[in-house]
Amino acid sequence: MHIIFVNYHSLACNSGGHILALARELSKIGITVTVFVPFAANAHIQSSITADGPECLEFSQFNTWLPSNLSSRLKKLIVAWTPRENVRRFVQEIQPQLHCPYFVHLEDHEYLITATHLGLRLNELLHFSDKKIDSRFTPDLRLSHPKRAPEFIAKSSGITALTQTLTNFAPAGHPNLVFWPGANNEFFKENTHVNFAKRHSLHIADNEIILVYPGSVHPMNRAEIRSLYLATVLLNRHGIPARLVRTGQDHIPVFDEDPPAISKYIINLGHLPTPKHVAEVLQMANYLVQPGRSDLFNDYRFPSKLPEFFATARPVLLPRSNLGLSVRDGLDAILLQRGDALEISDILMQLISNPSLAKILSERAGDFAKTHFQWPDIALRVMKFYNTIFQSNQPESNKNGLEN
């Protein structure tokens, strides 16, 4: 079989990381994989993320790629990685030429993201007329169109989704598979001790409490990141030397102005090119916190950093939402009710004063990751789903003729 993934962005993003990890595992079981993106990352990043990876091409290269692949006897299917408008348009252009079914992968509450980026409330967006939507909508923003995306999903052969709630965006009874993303092997380390050598390179003292947050800042999570900044400040005000180490890009500033009383406790390393670099930074941490609470944003997503947090084997704090609904509070992780700075700092102070509990949480987090966040296992489940739906859509005479 030949699977064609279509992403809404370059591979230098969380979605791209999921596609690459899945593609590598599918390749190991004999599946041919091609990934199409609207634009490539810069040459240095592109070469590092696609090393030993699948064929990766830009949308503009499809017509050159098509002739040699159209003649192949391999059965094909397309996976639209989210229903965002640039993906939808590209898939609708290439599907008739490839004569194959397509699936849609869902990661977020797409319409909430669209509304936020357009400066609208969700209810406003959903009640706009087509004409009014088109006057506000720019496909180049890589957003999902509130009218076209649902139709695109409904016409697919099936969907995959990162949370059960996301399946609500498909018609009732539509074929679906929910799977959690995995963690890169770089994060599964037998040595779970704090990486003091990396700390020293950043002039961090051994007695400092270090939190690490590997993620970008955007309009949807700005308030949550602020909570983490302020929790770090509160720890210091209670006499606990603490700093927050961040990686990722700031699409908007965390604060409109950069207050020195806060910024002195923050180390921002910016974008890191590979999982290995991110893993080294995570291993500096004493505790790992996914800020936030149950709301429309968090209830319909699965933060990509959570598998990495658990695999790093540190005490994890996360909202009572998405993955938080499936962990054992106080055993696998600590659940946040409000997710504000005061709650985060209070829980961290309790863990600092109770090292035996912190040790248990670290061990359980590592065990949870080994059970749930292995990409080889995930790839087999996904491929079984694709095959089941693919074969059910074939004429009876062709069902035994599928080739890898």
N, C-alpha and C positions, 0 to 999 in steps of 0.2 A: 504494500500500500504506500501511497505517496500523500503525505499530509502537508497542506500549504497553510501556514499561519499568517495572519494579516494583523499587524499591530498598528495602533493609532499614533505611535511615537517611535523614536529611535529605540534601539535595544538598551540604551543607557538610562533605564528607569526600572521601577519595581516590576512592572508588567513584563518588560523585556527580560528581566532576570528569571521570571517564572517560565516564559516561553523557552529560553535557552536551556534551563534545567530540564524541562519536560522533553524538549527536542533531543537533548543528549541521551536521555534514558530511552526514548523511543528508537533512536538510531541503534542502540545496543541490542534491541530485539528485532532488528531487521527492517525497520520502517524508514523510508526515505522522507526527509524533511526539508522544506524550503520555507524561509521566513521573508515576508515582504514588509517593508517599513516605508513611511512617507519620505523619510530622510535618514541618512546615516549619522551616527555620532562622529566626532572628529576622529581623525585617522588613528591617533594613539589609543583612545578609548575603544574604538571599534575593533582594533586588532587584539586588544587584551580581552574583550568580552566574547569575541567569537573564536578564540583559539580552541581548536578541537571541537568546534561547534558546527551547526548546520549551515547550509548555504543561505546567505543573507543578501537580499537585493532590495533596491528602492523601487517604488511603484513604477517609476518611469522606465525601468528595465524589463517590465513584463513582456512586452512585444518581442524583445530579443530572446528572452528565455523561452517563450511559448513553443516555437516550432519543434525543437528537439525533445521537449517534454510531452507534447501532445501525441507523439507517435508511440510513447511508452505504453506497454501493456498493463502497467501498474494501475490499479484502481485508485482514484483520487478523491480527496475530500478537502474542503476549505474550513478553517477555523477562524472566524472573525473574533479577534480579541477585543471585546466590548463592541457595542453597537454604535460607536461614535461616528459622526457623519463622514469623516474621511475614510474610515474603514467600510462603512455601509456602501458608499459610492463605488469604492474600488472593488468590493466583492460583487456587487451587482453588475459591474462591468466585466469581470473576468469569469464569473460562474457560467454564463452561456457558452463561453469559448472552451471551458474545461469540461463541460457536460457532467458536472458532479454535484453532490449535495453540499450544503454548508451548515455548520454549527455556529452558535454564538456563545462566547464566554462572558460571564457577568462578574464584575468585581465590586461595584459601588452602586449607590443610589444615583444613577446617571442624571435623573431629572432634577434632583436637588443640587447636584454640582452645576448643571447648566443654569439653573435659576440663580445660584449664588454668583456665578461668573458674569451673568447679565444684569446683576443688581436688582433681582426680582425676588419676591416671595414665591415659594413653590406653588401655592394655590393660584397666584397671578399667572404664572407660566402655563399651568395646566388648563386654564380657562381662556387663554388667548385664542383668537381666531388664527387660521393658517396665515392670513395676510399679515397680521400683526406680528406673529412669530418670525416670519421671513424677514420682516423689516428690522428686527432686532438681532437676528441670528447670523453668525459668521462661521461657515464651516472650517475656516482656517484655525479657529480656536480649539479644534478637536473636541467638540462637545457633542452630546447626543441630542438629536432633534426630538422633541416631545411627541410629535405626531408620526414621524417616519421610523424612528427606532422601534416602537412597539410593533409596527407592521413587519419590519425586518425580522424581529425576533419570532413573530408568529409564523412566518413563512419558512423558518429554518427547520432542519431535520431534528434538531434537539438543542438543548443548552447545557453547558456546564456552569457551575456557580460556586463561589467561595463560601457562601452562607445559605442556609435554608430559606431565609427571608427573601433572598434575591430571586428565588424561583417564582415568587408572586408576580414578577414582571413578565412572565410567560403565560400563555393561555392555560386554563385548567386542563390537566391531563397531558400537557406537552412533555415529551421525553426529557428527562433531566438527570444530571449527576452532580451531587455536591461533593467537592473535595477541598481539603485544606492544602495550602501551599506547603512545600517542604523547606528545609534549611540546607544550604550548601554544605558539602563535606568539611569545608574549612572551619565551620563552627562546632563540629563534633570533635572535641579534644579530650583525650584521656586525662591530661593534666589540667585540672580545673582551678589551679591556684591563680591568684592575681598576677597579672603581667607587670611586675614592678620595673622591669627594664624599659618597657614602653612608657611607663609613668615617668621614669627618671628623664627620658628624652624630652619630655614636655615640662620638666621642672615641677613635678608633682611629688609632694612629700609622702612617705610611706604611711603616715597616720591620717591622711586625708580620706574622707569618704567620697568616693567617685561614683557619679551616675553617668551613664552614657545614653545618648539618644541619637540613633542613626536614621535621620529622616529629614525631609525637606519641610519648609514652612509655606503654607498656602492659605487662602481665605477660609478653607473648611476647618483647619486645625490650629489656626493662630491662637485662639483663646486657650486651647489645651497646652500648647507649648509654653505659653505665658505661665500657666499653673506650675509647670516643671521648673521654670526659672525662679519663680517666687518661692517654691518649696525649698530650693537650694539656698536661697537667702535666709529663709526661716531657720534652717538647720544651723547656719552660721550664727544667727542671733541667739540661738540656744547654746552656743559655745561648742558646737560640733563643726570642725573644719571640713568643709565640703565644697566640691565643685562639680559642675555639669560639663561634660565633654560632648560636643555635638559634631555630627557630620551631616552632609546634605546641603541642598541649595535653599536660599531664602528667596522665594518668589515675591514675598512681601516681607517687610521688617517685622520682627516679633513685637517691638514697641515702636511707636512713631518717632520717639527720640530714644537714644541709647543711654539710659541712666547709669552713671559710673557705679552707684551703689549696688547695681545688679550685675553689670558687665564684668566687674572684677572677679566674679565667681564663675564665669563662663569661658570655656575654651572652644572655639569654633574652628574645626579642621577643614570645613568645606567639603566638596565632593571628593570621594575616594574612588579610585578607578576599578578595584576588584574586590570580590568577597574576602580575599585573604587580608587585604588592608582593613576592611571593616571588622573582621574577626579579631585582628590584633588589638583594635581599639576597644571592642566590647570586652575583651579579656582583662582590661584595666579596671573594670567596674566592680564595685561591691554589691550594688543593687541595680536592677533594670526596671524602669517604670514606663508603661504605656499610659499616658494621662488620658482623661476623658470620662464620659459617663454614657449611660444608655440614652440615645437620642436617634433622630432620623439618620444622621450621618453614620454613627458607629454601629447601629443595629443592622445596617445593610453593607457592612464591609468586613474584611479580615486584614488587620494591619500586617503588612509583609514582614515587619521586624519581629513579630512575636515568635515564629519558629526559631529565629536566630537567638532571641532572648533565652528561650528554653534550652536550646542546644548548648548555649554557653554555660549552662548549669550555675545560674545565680538566682537568688530570690527574685521573683517576678511579681510586680504589681500591675494589674490591668483592670479595665472597667467590667462591671457586671453586664456585659454585652458581647456580641459575637462569640469569640472563643471563650470568654469569661463564663458563658452559660454552660460550658462543658468541662470546666476544671473544678476540682474540689477545693473550696475556699479553706485556706489554712493548711492544706496538704500539698497540692500541686503549685499553688500560687496564692497571693492575697488579692481579694477582689475589692475594687474601689466602688463606693456607693455614689459619691458626689464627684470625685475626681478633681477636687480643687486643691489649691496649694496647702491649705491647713490640714486636710485629710492626708495628703501624701506625706507631708513632713511628720505628722503624728505617727503614722504607721512606720515610717523609716526609723524614727527614734525608738519605737518599741522593738524593732528588729535589731537595732544597734545594741540595745541593752539586753537582748536575748540571743546570744550567738548560737545556742543549741538549736533554736527554732530556725534561725537563718541557715544553718547547716542542713537541717532536714529539708527545707524548701529548695535549697540548691540541688540536693541529690534527687529529689522528686521531680524537679524541673528537667534535669537531664534525662531521667527515665521517661518522662512524658514525651520528650522530643524524640527519643529513640523509637518509641511506639508509634507516634503519629506523624512525624515530619520527615519521613524518608522518601526522597524523590523516586527511587526505583519502584517502591510499592505503589506510589501515586500514579506513576506512568502506566503500570499494568492495569489499574482500575480504569483509568481514562481510556486506554486502548480497548479494553473489553466493552466499555460503553459505546465507543465509536463503532466497533465491529457489530455489536448487537443491533444498533439502529440501522447501520449500513445494510446489513444482510436482510433485515425486515423490510427494507425498501426495494430489494432486488426481486426481479421475476424469479419464480420457483426454479427455473432451469439454470439460473446463474448463481444460485446461492452456494453451490459447492465449488464454484470456480474462482472465488476470491484469492488473490495472491498477496503475499506480503509486499 
